[in-house]
Amino acid sequence: VNGRSTLGAEQVLEQARRSLNPGPGVAERVREGVQTLLLSELAAGSRDGSSSPPTPLLAPPIEPATAARRGPTALGNGKLVLLGAALGIIGFWLALHLGQLQVGQLQVGDEQAPDTTGSASTQPNPPPSTAAAPSSAEAADREPPATLARPGSVKTTETLSSEPAQPRRESARRPAEIQKAKRVAATSSSVASVSGELTLREVLALLQRAEAARADGRLGDASEILSDIDQRAPPALLVEERLTAGVLVACSMGDHPRALRLRERLNRENSATIYAGRLTESCVAAQAERPSSTR
Amino acid sequence: VVHVLAFPDEAQPPPDERPSFNALYAQYFEFGWRGLRALGVPSDRLDDAAQEVWLIVFRRLPDFEGRSRHRTWLFGIVINVARNVRRALRREPNLVPLRDDALALSLDPHAQSERNEAWLMVEMFLSTLDEARREIFVCVLLEGMRAAEAAEAVGLDENTVVNRVRALRRSFQSWAEARRMEP
């Protein structure tokens, strides 16, 4: 990348594909998460008198914090209280009579019917979510939430359920202005490298944010992020991507002269830029279709 | 209770050639995970997205009629889940993660670094594509699926997919070449 890669396109694709493979323990972690969700839904279903709640998953848009939200919200508060009381009694009884719960017996493929039933009843809470990821602003205030299970660390569903999701509610109560101010501040500061100069990955992340901000109509944020990149990134780093993003943001802001200037710069950098296609519907479409005369 | 706790193959042996959930999981977990990542699901959402995919597989497997390959069927689910995650991300744009911990795998550092750079390059290229083209790129050029499979998974006709694959391959080659020539 950026002059260092000597791989051909096919090799790049093959290497990229390999780099996407999950790390060790991920498959097991996800499997445990799936099973925990099924158990949670089973508990909810049995309270409703049905053994398998037919919840369509793809029909409604999935909220980000799917795993955590599906648990408690699907149950409802009243039902959750009842379920908690019932589980508490069962747990107390099991603790008295069995001494130690063998939650590990819930492992897929190994479960025996009597143990599975007992262990299922000991689910005290629905699982927390890995998707309850902190925003950049929230991350400054608190520790990141525990993932469902880090590789090799968490095995039991009891441990999974022990992490509260409290901080998220707190952030939801914050005034919108504070959230916005922190978001803009965090957008830049959270990607600062130790040396102060942005790395390729950081610039890429910021460009993605700028693009997301533009798509979201937050043009001020987008413009600010791009200015920040210009100030802190090496001038040649992803210059075409930066200029293209700049043109689109300027067009969205109605700043036609600036869009034209940036488009001219892009032409000077590379008149055959692959981003020309993206600019064909921008306010500088005419310039996008012809190479710059300055080149 | 026991029936629901057990995945299908533990509850009862599957009839005919229908594979069990566990068999599918073992065979295609990596495939689904790669698909989610390549389709733009950020690392902090991957676990949830993967859970979502496999929950859907678990629930729909009994209704799977075998009219398409399992890989195609699964990739259709992956695409839908990834779309939903991306849609949610557009509503919360400041949640774009900065670091991808999944990249920090073991291996020898040089090989890992080369892979990471390759993915970074592909990721940059993918970020220039619209959603439909990105899905086709991932299906065919990254995962090596046939155009017919990709067409079914993405929901387009085969000719369109073939044409787009041709254009995408050309674009990517020239893009990768341009990256190599950069100072």
Interface residues (C-beta under 8 A of the other chain):
Chain A: V1 N2 G3 R4 S5 T6 L7 G8 A9 Q11 V12 L13 E14 Q15 A16 R17 R18 S19 L20 N21 P22 G23 P24 V26 A27 R29 V30 R31 G33 V34 L37 L38 L39 L42 G45 S46 S51 S52 L57 L58 P61 I62 E63 P64 A65 T66 A67 L106 V108 G109 E111 A113 T116 T117 A120 S129 T130 A131 A133 S135 S136 A137 T147 L148 R183 A186 T187 S190 V191 L200 R201 E202 L204 A205 L207 Q208 R209 E211 A212 A213 A215 D216 R218 A236 L238 E241 N270 I274 Y275 R278
Chain B: V1 V2 H3 V4 L5 A6 F7 E10 N22 Y25 F29 E30 W33 R34 R37 A38 D44 R45 L46 D47 D48 A49 A50 Q51 E52 W54 L55 I56 F58 R59 I77 N80 V81 N84 V85 R87 A88 L89 R90 R91 E92 P93 N94 L95 V96 P97 L98 R99 A102 L103 L105 S106 Q112 E114 R115 N116 E117 A118 W119 L120 M121 V122 E123 M124 S127 T128 L141 L142 E143 R169 S171 F172 Q173 S174 W175 A176 E177 A178 R179 R180 M181 E182 P183
